């Protein structure tokens, strides 16, 4: 199972892509965001689906309807008790109350006007050739379902206020047949997935997110950034090494950079565009993201033990042949420096042997710069000293940082002087 909790998908990522009109489509968007695809073929398929929506932007840019109509039509078809009145035509005509007849008429008025809007303004105008064949079939199912209602005929009848008993009887019969065949449920599934893709496509165009290219080896991401920042610094990262050790002082932006890299890789694996200018990334089958560190009270693990168990899970997955992408933020900082150095060294060297996986590890342990082989790359986020004051540039560079921000801030706060005075009393 993928470890994605620290991506905060529902709280942070969903709002980036949610331009949906209803809660059903919103759930579909969330479902897409929470589930990496299982092959490059599926990823390319989704990319092409979203490209199809972009090609139909002129038809779909004003896609809208009265949400109340959607909710009421959805309830009417799914949960409302719609009898097949064709089996008791005479009884309906002679003995059904005026109130019940008005109920049927008002509900079918809404249904016909809502469906007619979908068909006439949007679905009938789509250029279906812009979509992959498999998804073109999904749209054709929507069109076929709508066509069974003879919407042009019924829309005119509704406009003339002439929906009669015979029309109600005919429509209830059709809906009863659709329900038995499972076509009503399938229609809503197709429609809400369509709207989820439409919302995501709109977001990708608005944010100018390009699709990444998938390669056998190596990771190259140019001008990557975190999409939730107002004025992000954009960085490049290129690594043939499968272990990347990220260092730098506190507050330099290591965690934010790890999130940005992770989002580029993860968005690529759900078939979406990414917050970068371009990228080449390998395909991964397992994700483990540990950025927001915390104790697991329910399981009784301290933070350190949680890191141990998470690392074990990643190693087991890699050993079993999974192509893992894993992020470890401030790995093993919960133990003493000497202990942390030894187990981090063992971890980094060990992980470098899984050449079909990629591991990003941030650390404060300076001694780890001695750990080196051709499968390990070292990067740091630059911090400049201007007039003795640390200034964070958020620029990614190769190598190790030698800036000791802790000592500088300690001195700037006057703690050396205060503590020395206290000791001399």
N, C-alpha and C positions, 0 to 999 in steps of 0.2 A: 504494500500500500504506500502511495506517495505521502510524503510529509510536507504539506503545503500550508499549514496553519499560519506560519509567520508571513505569508503573503497577504494576509488580511483581505482575502478576495472579495467578500461581500461588502465589507466596510470601505475599503480603499479603492479597489479595482473596478467593481461593478459600476460606481458612479461615472467612471470614465466613458463607459460604453452604453449607458442606459438612457436612451431617448425613446423608450417604448411608451405606448399609449395605455397599457393595462398591466395588471399584476401577472397575468398569464405569460405574456411575452417577456416580462422582466425575469420570471423564473427560468425561462428558456435561456436567456442571456447568462444568468448565473450558472446554469447547468453546463453551458459551453465553456465558461471561464474555469470551472472546477475540474474539467476532465481533459487531460492531455490526450491527443490522438495516438493511435497505436502503430502508425506507420507513416513513412514519408508520402506514400500514395494518398493516404487520407488527408494529410496536411495540404498537399498540392490541390486536392479536390476542394477543400474548404477555401483555400486561397482563390481558386477559380470561381467558386460560388460568389464570394464577396466581390470579385472583379465584375461578375455579371450584374450585381446590384449597382456598382459604380457606372457601368455602361448604360443602365436604365435610369440614371439619376434624373433625367429630364421628366420622365413619367412619374417617378416616385418622390420627387423633392417636396411635394405638397401632400404626401400621404397622410390622411387624417380622417377622423369620423367622430361622431358624438359618442364618448365613452359610455355614457348611460345606455345608449342603444346596444352597444356591444355586450354590456353586462346583462341586460334584460333578455336579449336574444340568446345569449349563452345559457342563461338560467332556464329560459323557456324550452330550449332544445334538449338540455341535459337533465334538468331536474323537474321541469314542469310535467304534469300528467296530461299527455297528449294522447287522447284516444283515437283509434282508427275509426272515424265516423262513417266510413263507407259501409260498415257492417250493420249500421242502424240509421240509415239515411232518413227514413220516415219519422222515426222517434225523435231525431235531432230537429227536423224541420217543425214538427208539431208540438213537441212537449218540452224542449229545452227552454229554460228561462231566458228572458231578454238579457238579464245580467250576464249569464254565462256566454251568450252569443257575442255580446259586446266585448267580453274578455278575449275571446278567440279573435275577433276582428282586430282589436287594438294590438294584440301580440303579433298577428300576421302582418299587419300594417308595418310595424317596426321591423320585422324580419325581412320583408320584401324591400323596403326602402334601404335598409342597411346593406343587404346583399347586393342590391342593384348598384349602390354606390361603389362597392368593392369591385364588382365586375366591370362596370361601364367606365369608371374613371381610372382604374389601375390595372387589374389583371388582364383584361382583354387588350390592353395597349402595350403590354410588355413585349420586348424583343427576346423571345425565348432562346434564340440561337446563341445569345451571349452567355448562357449558363451551361455547365456541364450536363451531359445527357441524363445522368442519374437524378440531378436536381431539377432538370426540366420536367421530368416525370412527376415530381412532387407538385410543381406549379400546375401542371395539366390536371392533376387530381382535384385541385382546388377549383379550376375552371369547369371541370366536368360536374362536380358537386353543385356548383352555382347554376349551371345550365339546366339542371333537372327542375329548377323552380320556374322556368320560363319567365325570367324576371322582366323582360321588356314588356311582355303581355300583362303581367300582374302589376307591374309598377304603374302602368297606364290606368288599370282598373282602380288601384288604390288612389291615384291622383284624382280620379273622377268620383271617389267615395262610393264605389259600386261593388265592394267586396261582398258577395252574396253567400247564401248557405251552400250552394253547389261548389263554390270556390273553397270554402272552409273544409268541406268534406273531402275534396280532391287533395288539398294540401296536407291534411292530417293523414291521409292514406300514404302519401309519398314519404312523409317523415317517419311513419311507422315502419315502412319498408327499409328506409335508410338506417334506422336504429338497429333493426334486426341484422342487417348486413354489416354493421360496425362502421358505416360511412360517416356518421355524425361525429364520433370520437376521432376518426382519422382526419376529418376536415379541420377540426380545431387544432389538432397536433400540427398539421401542415401549415395552417394559418399562423399560429403563434411562433413556429420556427421561422417562417418567412419574415415575420415582424422582428424577431430577434436578430436575424441576419441583416435586415434593413437598418436597424438601430446601430449595430456594430459597424456596418459599412459606412454609415453617416459619420460615426465617431472617427474611424480610420482616416477618412478624407479630411475631416475637420482638423485632426491632429497631425496630418501629413505623415502617417506611419507607413513605411514601405515594408514589403514582405522580404524576409530573409531568404538566403540561398542555403541549401543543405549540402554539406560536403562530407567526405569520408573522414578526414582528419583536419585538425587545426581549428582554432577559433579566432575569428577576426570581426570585431565590431567597431565601426567608425562613427564618431560623434554621438556616442550614447549618452543618455541622460535619464533622470528620474522624472516621469511625466507629472508628478504632483507638485513639483517645485515651480515657483513663478518665474524665476530667472536662473535656470540651471546652467552650470558649467558643463560643457560637453567634452567627453574624453574618448580616446581611442585605446583599444586593447587588442593586441595580436599575440597569440601564444600557440606554439606547437607543443609546448609542455603541457602535461595533463594535470599538474599540480601548480596552482598559482598562490603564492604566499603574499598577502597584502599587509604592509606595515605602515606606520605613521602614528603621530601623537593623537591623544584624545581630542575630540572635536574637529578633527581634520576632515571627516566625512567618509570614513571607511565603510560604515554600515550603510549609508545612503548609496555609495558606489556599488556595494555588493547587491543591494536591492535593484539598482538600475541594470546591472549585468544580468541578474536573475530574471527580471521582467523581459529583457530582450530574448533570452533563451526560452523562457516559459511561454511567452506570447507566440513565439515562433512555433512551438509544439502544440498549440491549440488552433493553429492555422490563421493567426492574426498578424497584422503588421506590428512593427516594433518601434520603441522610442529611440531611434538612431537614424543615421543617414543611409547606411547599408550594413549588411552583415553576412558572414559565412559561418555557419555553425554546424557541428555534428548532430546526428540524431541520437536522442537519449530515450531510454525506456523507463527510467526511474528517477524521481526527484526527491531530494531531501533538503529542505531550507531551514537552517537554524540561525536566525538573525536576532529576534527579540528574545533574549535569554530570560528564563524564569524557572523557579522550582515547580515540580509537579506534585502538589500537595496530595491530590487524590491517590496517586500511586505511592506516595511516601518517599519519592526520590528527592535528594538535594539537587541543586543545579549541576554540580559536578557529576553525580551519578547519572543524571539524565543525559549529560553529554556522552558519558561512557556507553550507555545503552543505545543512544542514537547512532554513535559511531559504529558500534557493533552491528546494528541493523544495516547500515550502509555497506559495510565490509561484506556482510553475508550476502547481500543482494549482488554486489560486484563479483563475489566469488562464484555465485550461481549463474553468472553470465549476463546480468543486467548491465546495460550501458547507463551508468549513473551520472547524474549531475547533482553535486552536493555542495552546500555552502555552510561553513562553520565560522561564525563570527566570534572573535576573541576566544579561540579554542583553549580549553583547560586553564582559563584565567582564575578559576575558583580554587586552585591549589597553590602551594608555595612555588616560587620562581624556579628553584632547582628541580622540583618534581615536575612542574609544568614543562620545562625545557626537555627533560628526558622523554616524557611520553609524547610530546609534540614532535620531537625528532623521530621517534619510532613511527608515529602516525604518518608524518609527511613522507618518509622513506618508503613505508609500506604501501601507502596509497599510490605512489608514483609507479608501482608495478602493474596497476590496472590501466593499461594503456588505451582501453576503449571507454574510459570514464574521464570526467573532468571534476576537479575539486578546487574550490576557492576557500582559502583559510586566511582570516585576518588575525594578527597577533601584535602584542607589545614586547614580546621576548626577543631582545636584540641578538642573543646568542644564536638564534635560529638562522641567521645569515650565513653561518658556517655550514649549514646543511645544504648540500648542493650536488646535483647531478643534472644530466641533460634533460631529464623529465620534470624539472622543477624550475619555475620562473619566479622572480622576486619583483614586486612593484611596491611603490609607496605613493602616498598623496602628499604633495609638497606643502611645506609651511615655511614662509620666509620671516626673517627677523628684521623688522624695520624700526630703527631707533630703540632696539632692545625689546620691542613688542612683537610677539608672535602674530603673524598675519596669515590666515589660511587662504590658499589659492584654489583649493579643490582640484588641482591639476594632477593627473596620474603620470608618474614617471617610473622608469625601470630602476631597480636597485633597492637600496635601504635608506631610510631617513636617519640622520644623526642628530636631529633637533630634539632637545630634552625640554619640552614645553612645561612639564610638571615643575621642574626646578625654577624655571623663569617665572611662572605664575605664583609659585610659593614665595619667591623673593619680592615680586611686584606687590603682593598682598601685605608685605612688611612682616611676614611671620618669622623670618630669620632674626630680625632685630627684636621683635616682641619676645620670642622664646629665649633668646640669649640674655635679655634683660632679666627675664623671670628667673633664669638659672643662676644669675649673679647675685640675687638677693640673699 
